[in-house]
Amino acid sequence: MTVTHDDDWFDLLGAYALGAIETEEGDAIRVHLDGCDACAERVQELLEVAGQLAPEVVPPPAVWDRVRDEINAGGARQATRFGPSKHRWLLGAAAVVLLVAGLAVGRVTTSDESRTDLSELASAAERAPGSRTVGLSSPSGALVATVVIPVSGPGFLLADGLDAVDAGQTYQLWAVTSEGTVSIAILGNHPEVVALGAPGPFDALAITVEPASGSVVATGEAIAATA
Amino acid sequence: MSVRPINLRRRGPTLDADCSDGDLAAAVADGSEPALAEIYRRYGAAVHGTALAVLKDRSLAEDVTQLVFVTFWERPDRFDPARGSLRSLLVSIAHNRGIDVLRSNASRARREERDAVENRLVAVPDPVAGEAWHELSSAVLSTALASLEADQREAIELAYFGGRTYREVATELSVPEGTVKSRIRRGLERLRVVLDSQGLR
């Protein structure tokens, strides 16, 4: 497409910034933008304006739960495109194992039927040679959760006394490492059995209560921790 | 057995609420779910508001909001801080996906049916009533929008929230296509000046 940088062209870029063009026109414009920094910058400015047009509306908490479930179910991305990070527990590994077990991964934390299967997987992991289990206790000393760490494959958290918290909150599991405290998993507001992925090294584990979308930094004291 | 509570804040993780969008995007590329959660906390409302404004259907808007953040999780490299804000990238994905949904036949039929009902109720021939837009908008944005010519506002509204192409807008308003494109561009540039002067971006 031959482009003359005149008013007609700039008008078309305005329509483009609003998504108000035909598909073929959009394709041609994108080709031009790839090679023309001035036009790309102009479109970006218009996109920033367009991005202010809609009022902000906070989505219901369930939407973040669905995002979280979906990205944890699709953990293959890390394995194939980015490689494992030494700070992360490979949540994807859990999904792979569950796929092998013939489960619909998206239903892992929502269906009683699959929760039973998850419990069976956790039991199998606990019995596997070399597996270790770590207890997390409340400040008063009551055991509230056990984390199963197999030699390979996914870990599991088995809750035993994590009472349901408000729907606007979630339990979150943290690893305390020499390089800081890192989030391992957002556990939901009433966790029972949660697949964690293959754990990395840590000094201690702890559980806090956070807002439903989870936190980047733990915002409260640990309600349970390893000894 | 007793447990000494751990003050997790003191241990200093590398991500916090003050870190830049670029840092968060890099952490997402490294597989950090809490980094995505922080991005969601910052821009979830802008994304959802956009999807809702386009689709006018809570359930569909929630689906699009979910899709936007999963898409970003899968392709965080689409964000280039040198080229634009993370907010505008996410909002633009939401808008594009919203338009896709809108242009699919099923939802278009549903929407037209609903519009028809609304039209009967309020007896307004235009399916997208301009006043509704103002009611939904923030005070600051309302001020900016009020500075537009009525025909500029109408063209932007039909295109951005109505999901129409400029050709469809031209047909609908019975004006030349060039006029519609020109109204859209002049309106956007006017908004940019006003929003800049109010420090909104």
Interface residues (C-beta under 8 A of the other chain):
Chain A: D7 D8 F10 D11 L12 L13 G14 A15 A17 L18 G19 A20 I21 E22 A40 Q44 E45 L46 L47 E48 V49 A50 G51 Q52 L53 A54 P55 E56 V57 V58 P59 P60 A62 V63 W64 R66 V67 R68 E70 I71 N72 G74 R77 Q78 F82 S85 H87 R88 L91 G135 S137 S138 P139 S140 G141 L143 W174 V176 E179 G180 T181 V182 S183 I186 A204 A206 T208 S213 G214 S215 V216 V217 A218 T219 E221 A222 A224 A225 T226 A227
Chain B: M1 S2 V3 R4 P5 I6 N7 L8 R9 R11 G12 P13 T14 L15 D16 A17 A29 D30 G31 S32 E33 P34 A35 L36 A37 E38 Y40 R41 G44 A45 A46 V47 H48 G49 T50 L52 A53 V54 A61 E62 T65 Q66 F69 V70 W73 E74 R83 G84 S85 R87 S88 V91 S92 H95 N96 I99 L136 S137 S138 L141 I156 A159 Y160 F161 G163 R164 T165 Y166 R167 V169 G178 V180 K181 S182 I184 R185 L188 E189 L191 R192 L195 L200 R201
